[in-house]
């Protein structure tokens, strides 16, 4: 490459790279900023996200809204028609207790419905390919009519052998107690079941909120049912039964709703109380994984052997963090071909972090190519200019610490690094922009005439504060500067 320099003094002046493309249609306007996308926007599962990814639910949410309407309507009728009479004739504590139960039920419902139940991230293409190679090597060569064995692995937990099944959708071996939900299309850690009433899966991260929801809803249902009956009886003693129903017509609807729902809610609460006390999940209990009918020595390896310890582990243990980082930003790691003025092309990595430095100053030249010698130095940009392109009258570079000659190149590098010969970088050899890379300048040995350049002109650390993604592309488009 050659430097098109007209004056002997200005050829080594540094300019900041223009971070806007130099296309003719964009010279008058600013380039439209790219809005970073979050991971929930490209989430592969069948889920719905609200509030910029803070709320995560299943796609089928119709039954959830039915649950919400039943709770709010029944409780609203109770507070509007029954509580005034009960507060004045019995005690004001009745509406207070009912209000506390009502808000606790709604809080647990929203927490169970809007939380990540413990979704396991799917394998990346590289991880899936590596796992396929491991499975292929373990199974050995296959011939015609060969049927590979089922993809399972075995682990020993508290003396009990547990099989880990391979998920063909997520391309992973599921951890113990995890299962794939067919409705949400996700592998969920400690999968219990998919509950349409809360509009979400029930797993490791929201099981305690689901249990507290159904338990508190049982108390609220029994509470409303009992005091509605009390209200009707007290009014009947004063004015008669028919007059009591006319004075409070909503009480009939409340009694019917509570009567038909209390059995299922209380029964479900009792069933999950049994599961928590034995440290089981609904999925394990239905399949009978730890039943003695399978084998005499079959037992639950996850149980602590004590009811109180099992309950404390399920309800009072630390809440594990989410593994999918649904509100994190997507990092672009693709490589794009960039055209040069001489007709050749090279690749520039577009994966940049927001904390990278500002645009790197460059020498004026007709063409610049990103390169590096030897192993890439993390985080240092590399500029390559042949020494033969300098005229005899051009100044030489001063002797500076950190400057060394690599063949026909001068490399600005750290004192602890070694000199490497220059070669053009292939797409696989392009240095990572996540850290500093060596700055390669014309070798002082090939500059025959005098002259001096101030060290601050070679590298200005103060300009390393605001580089964004277009800076890399600017490195290879200086021909139009």
C-alpha positions, 0 to 999 in steps of 0.5 A: 500500500502507498501513501499519497503525501504531498507535503513533507511536513503534513504526511505524518499528521493524524486525523480522527476517523470519521465514524459516518460512512463516506458514501455520497448519499450520506455526506449531507446527513447523519447515519441513522443510529442502530438501536440495539436489540434485546435478547427477548426480542429473538427468544426462540421459545413460545413466550410473550414478553411485556414491559421490555422483557420484564414480564414473561408469560406463556402464549396462551394467557386466556385462562389467566385472565379468567382467573384474574377476573374471578378473583377480582369480581368475587372479592369486589362483590364481597367488599361492596355488599357484605363487608359494610354489614359485617363491619358494623354488626360484627367487627371491623377486622373482617374487611381488613383481613379480607383486604390483606388476603386479597392483595397477597393473593394478587401479588403471588399470582402476578409473581408466579405468572410474570416470572421466568420459571427457570428456562434453560438456555438453548445450545449455541450452534458451536455447542450443539456441533461439539455435542454431536461430535461427542455423541458420534464418537461415543456411539462409534461408526454407523453402518447401513441399518444401524440404529443409534442408541437413545441419547442419555447420560447417567449421573449419581445423586445421593447414591441413586442413578439418575438419567439425563435425557437429550433434548432435540429441540434445545440441543442439550442434555437436560439437568436432573428434574428438568423437562421440556414444556411442549406449550412454551417450547422450553426446557425448564429447570425443576419442571413441575407442570404447566399451569394455564390458570397462572399463564406460565410454567411452574418451575424452580424460580416461581414454584414457591410463588405458585404454592403461596398463591394457591394456599392464600387463595384457599384461605381467601375462598374459605374466608369469603364463603364463610362470612357471606353465609354469616351475612345471609344468616344474620340478615335472615334473622332480622328480616327473613331469608327472602328479604335478606337475598333482596337486600344483598343479591350479590351474596348468592353469586359469591356463594355459588362461585366459592362453593364450586371453586373451594374444593378444587383449590383446597384440594390442589393446595393439599396436594402441593403441600404433600409434594413440598413435604416430600420434596417432589414435583408434580411431574415426578409424582405423576410418572412415579419416578421414586415409587417403590413399585419400580424397584425395591431400592428406589427412593427419592434422592432429593429428599432431606428425610425431614418434612420441615427441612423439605418445606424450608428448602422449597419455600425459604431457600435463595431464589436462583437467578435467571439463566436466559438474561432476557433483557440483555443486549444482543452482541453482533459477532458476524463478519462482513466483507469490506470493499477496497479501492484496489478491488480486493476485499477483506473482513472486519469484525463487527463485534464491538463493546460499548466501552471501547476507545475512540476512533484511532488516528491514522496516517493519510493514505490511499488504502489501509488494511487491518493486519497483525503479526503472530498471535493477535494482541487483545485490544490493540488496533493495527495499521500497516504501511510499507516503508518503500512507499515513503519518499527519500525526503520524508522524515524519520521516526524518533527512537521511542520506547515500545517501537520496534521494527518487524521486517519492513514495518515499525510496530508500536507495542507494549514493552513486554511484547515481541516483534512479529513480522507483518502479514495480512490478516485473514478473516480468522486471523483478524485481531479481536477488537475487544482489547488493544492491538499493535499499531504498525507504522513505517520503519525508521530504518527505511526513512533516509532523511531527517525529521522529527515527529512528536510522540503525541502525534503517533498515539493520542490516548485522549482520543480513546473515549467514544469509538463505536461500531462504525470505527472499524469500518472507517479503518478500511475506507480511508481512501475517500477521506 
